[in-house]
Amino acid sequence: MVGDICFVGEPDDQGEIEIGYGMYEEFRGKGFMTEAVGRIILWAKAQPKVKSIFAATEKDNVASYSILEKNNFIHIGEIDDMMSWKIVFG
């Protein structure tokens, strides 16, 4: 195992679902999680109830939010030390 990725619960009433992910240190910087996030986006797009994906990252975790940027997430806000990201389908 190189890391993990998951949906945090089911889509809400607006069809938004949250993802979370993490990588083991020795596998970071190799593109594995960028590809995994891209694949989970493709899967989510094919689900009729899912309209968008939300993710949160720490402000100082450049590697984590770079993965989201590479997968076309948009920075939508900040609270304390966290940044919020979203990708909308259609």
C-alpha positions in Angstrom: 0.0 0.0 0.0 1.3 3.4 -0.9 -1.4 5.5 0.6 -5.2 5.8 0.9 -8.1 7.7 -0.6 -11.7 7.7 0.4 -15.1 9.3 0.2 -16.2 10.9 3.5 -19.8 9.7 3.7 -22.4 9.9 1.0 -23.4 12.8 -1.3 -25.3 15.6 0.5 -28.6 17.0 -0.7 -26.8 19.1 -3.3 -24.9 16.1 -4.7 -21.6 17.1 -3.1 -19.3 14.5 -1.7 -16.0 14.9 0.2 -12.7 13.1 -0.4 -9.8 12.5 1.9 -6.4 11.1 1.0 -2.9 10.5 2.3 0.4 9.0 1.2 3.2 7.2 3.0 6.3 9.4 2.9 8.5 7.0 0.8 5.9 7.2 -2.0 5.3 10.9 -2.1 6.3 13.0 -5.2 5.8 10.1 -7.6 2.4 11.1 -8.9 0.5 8.2 -7.4 -2.0 10.3 -5.5 -2.5 12.8 -8.4 -3.5 9.8 -10.5 -5.7 8.3 -7.8 -7.6 11.6 -7.3 -8.0 11.8 -11.1 -9.5 8.3 -11.1 -11.9 8.9 -8.2 -13.1 12.0 -10.0 -13.9 10.0 -13.1 -15.7 7.4 -11.0 -17.7 10.1 -9.2 -18.7 11.9 -12.4 -20.3 8.6 -13.6 -22.5 8.5 -10.5 -25.9 10.2 -11.1 -26.2 11.6 -7.5 -22.7 13.2 -7.4 -22.6 16.8 -8.7 -19.4 18.0 -7.1 -16.4 17.0 -4.9 -15.1 18.9 -1.9 -11.7 18.5 -0.3 -9.9 20.4 2.5 -6.1 20.7 3.0 -3.9 22.5 5.5 -2.6 25.8 4.2 1.1 24.7 4.6 0.6 21.4 2.9 1.6 22.5 -0.6 2.0 18.9 -1.9 -1.6 18.0 -0.9 -3.3 21.0 -2.5 -1.0 20.7 -5.6 -2.7 17.3 -6.2 -6.1 19.1 -6.2 -4.9 21.9 -8.5 -3.5 19.3 -11.0 -7.0 17.8 -11.0 -8.8 21.1 -11.7 -10.1 21.7 -8.2 -10.8 25.4 -7.4 -9.8 27.0 -4.2 -13.1 28.2 -2.6 -12.1 29.5 0.8 -10.1 29.3 4.0 -10.9 28.9 7.7 -8.0 29.1 10.2 -5.2 26.9 8.9 -7.4 25.0 6.4 -8.1 25.6 2.7 -11.3 24.4 1.0 -11.4 23.1 -2.6 -14.1 22.0 -5.0 -14.7 20.6 -8.4 -18.1 20.8 -10.0 -19.3 18.5 -12.8 -21.2 19.8 -15.8 
